[in-house]
C-alpha cells in the first residue's frame, strides 16, 4: 500500500506501517540458534511487504543453518525474501540463502562451498603426557563415546559418521536443487565444497544477479509488486545500536569474565611467588 509521506529510514523491532520492507542481517550460523529471525514477529507482519536478508557468513553448524533455513521458508510463505550477499555467504551461509526468491551477490563475494566437513580431535596423549590429566571412562553402548576426544573413531564409528555426513550433504544438495530449480546432478557438478566468486556463481546458476544491497532492495520492491513511484519505509532487524548504546559499551570492561577472575587471583598473589620481575608482575594489576 502506498503512503503519502516521503521515504523514511527506520530501525527497531516495532511494527511497520503498510508498504514497508524489512532488511534483516544474518550473523554467522556458528551456534544452534535461530532466534535472531524467529523472534522478529514484525518481519512476518502484514505491514512488511518483502524482506531483504543480508548474509555475511562463512558457515558453521549444520543444525544452526537448518534452523535458520526453516525460518526463511516460513517467512517466504507470507512474503518475498531476497538475499543480499556481503563479503561471504558460503557453506552454511549459502545453505540459508538457497531457498530465497532471488539471490543478489557482489562480483567479488565468496559463495558456494556446498559441502559438509566433520571429524574430531583426539587429545588424550596431550592431556595425559603434557597436562598430566588421567582418564577413567565408563560407557554404555558401542557409540556412547562417538564424539569423545579421548580416542579415535572405531572402524564402525567411522562408517556411522560418514553416513551422517553423507545424509547432511545430500540434504544440502537437495535444498539447493529445489531453491535454484536445478537438477541434483547439476548442483553436484558445482558442489563438493568448491568456492565461487559472485560473478562465477551467477554463471553457474547459484546467484541471480550481481549488485549490492540497493539492488536487492529494488528487487524486493518488484517482488512485492510495489510501483517505482510508491514510497516505502525500511525497517532494520536487529536494530542498530544508538550512540548511547555505543557509549555504554565503550565504558564496559574489555576483559572477559573468565580473564577477569584470573586477574583477581593474580592480584592476591605476591609477585615473588609468581617468579616475575616487578615490572612484569604489574601487568596483573591493570586497574
Secondary structure, DSSP 4 states (H G I P E B T S, - for coil): --BSSPPEE--SSS---TTEEEEEEEPP--SS--HHHHT-HHHHSTTEEEEEEEEEE----HHHHHHHHHHHHHHHTTSEEEEEEEEEEETHHHHTTTTSSEEEE-TT-EEE-----------HHIIIIIS---------STTTTTT-SSSPPPHHHHHHHHHHHHHHHHHHHHHHHHHHT--HHHHHTT-TT-EEEHHHHHHTTS-SEE--HHHHHHHHHHHTT--TT-B-EEEEESPPPPHHHHHHHHHS-SS-HHHHHHHHHHHTS-HHHHT--HHHHGGG---
